[in-house]
């Protein structure tokens, strides 16, 4: 049975939802599932924008058939060739053997690498090219490294729809509610959207900035991403989020305490620290145990906040492994422009603070506060002065 939504005149959502997938890209937990969005334009020519993952291919094909109502499919526009969007290309070719594929040179290269037989179907487009399908003229805009090198976005000059590929996407199944104004986005979606952007696209901030500049000249009335809700109202809100994230600017003045504790002593110190912040009036504060919080959540929160306290036990004369993994992801995703305070613990060789500081020194724009706090096995009365100094240092930095 088909399941489609009308997006706007002549345009239909023909995608689907996957609530069975546990890990997106086999890395990131998605307890709320994920949508794979595809869009079908009915004009003088029929145009399908992107396909879907194999997991929902049957639903996808039923949706297309229902919308076409016996018409042939003339064109398939591939904005992004990653398998969660390109996997069903061959199924489209089998069912619509005369279809032409519109995409970039690098996208066609990837199709062949994945083993797709596309010879004779290619219509290559370059940055700024346009193509008319009847009433609707589509402008193609290259968006390399957002977040693969072949990516482009497509803009319908008639209705103002931007088919944005993986830009402006989000984790989460749609549950029948396709549009941003059909959900409470700030309550139910922003965390998944942030976690999606920071972990999937976050490394490529300068490339996102380039795309934002390119599309700023367009009269965009609707954004149709490949994952998550379609934006038809309050576009500025979501564009501003992506502007901040891609500039590596904190969304909020807030403190995030991330701790690594083996037997509870470092955790106890982290709890005391959080209490001192709140007593000083800093209530926008969150705490995470690095051992039971998935790193994708830690990364998303690190992009959100302005100040981070890293509290780690020393492990085998090094940084606690899961704390080290978090730092490695932070660096890999190009995080920058944050203020960091350090707490180290150790029973015979307290080195984690020094090592974390050295690691962070290699990252751009990291302000590491001088008031490092050292514990020996557990927090004592004589550590209170150092903790108070750390709190004051962070607050002073927040007030600048």
C-alpha positions, 0 to 999 in steps of 0.5 A: 500500500502506498504512503505519500504526501503532497508537498506543494503544487506538482510535488509529492513526497514518496519516501519512507521511514525505517524504525528497525535500523539501530545504528545509522552508518552502523555507528550512530544510535537512532532510537527514533528511526530515520526517514529517507526522503525522495520527491516526485515532480509531475510536470510535462516531464516527470522527475524523481529527486533521489532514491532511498535505502534498500530497507524501504525500497518496496514502499518507495516503488509503490509510492512512485507508481501511485503518484505516476498513475501510469505515466512513465518516469522521465528523469531521475535527479541524484543530488547525493550518491551515498547508498542510503539515497542511491541504493535504489537506482537500479530498481528505478532503471529496471522499472523505468528503462527509459529514465535519464539520470541527471547528476554530477561527474563525480556522482556518475563515477560513484555510481559505476564504483557501486556497480550500477549500469548507467551507460547512455542514461547520463546527463551531467550538470555543472554548477549553475546549470539549469534544466526545464521540465515544463513549467518547472526549471531546476537550477543545479548548485554543486555542494562538494563535501556536504558531506561527500565530494559529488553532492549538489543541491537542486532549486526549483525556480518556479516554486522556491523549493530547495532539494538540499541533499544531506544539508538541513537533515535530521535523525528521526522517523516522520510518523506521518508528520512531514512538515516542520510546522506539524511537529514541535521541533524545538522540543522533539527534533532539535537534539536529533537534528544537532546530533545528525549535523555535528556527527555526519556533516560537522567536519565540513563546516567551511564547505557548509558555509560555502553552500549557505553563501551560494543559496543565500541569493535564492528565493527559497520558500521550502527546504526538502532534505533527504532526512527529516522534516520538510521546512516550509515555515520559519526557515531562518531558524534552521538556517541560523542553526546551521550557520552557527554549527558550521562556524563552530560557534556555540549555540548557548553559554552553557557548561558541559561536564564530561567525566571518566570515572572507574570507581566513582571518585572522579564522578563524585568530584564532578558532582561537587563541581556541578553543585558549585556552578549552580550555587554560583548561578550557572544553571545551564549545565549538563553532565555526562559519564563518558562510559555510558553516553554514546559519543555522538551525543557527546559531540552534539552537546559539545557543539551546543555549549560554550564551556566544557569541563573534562574530568578524567582518571589516569589509566595505564599512565594515559587518558581514560580510553573512552575519554580519549575516544571522545577527544579523538572524535572531537578533533576528527570533526574539526571542533574549535572555539571552545573554552576547556577546564581540566580535572585529572585524577590518579592514584600513583601517576596523575597524568591525564590532565597534562595529556588532555591539555596537550591533545587539545593544544593541537586543535584550533581555537581551544582556550584551555584555562590555567586552573587545572585541578589534580586529585589523588585517588579521591577529592579531599578538603584541600582540593576545595580551593582548587575547585573554587578557582576552577569554577571562578575561572570558567565563570569569568570566561563566560562573562567576557 
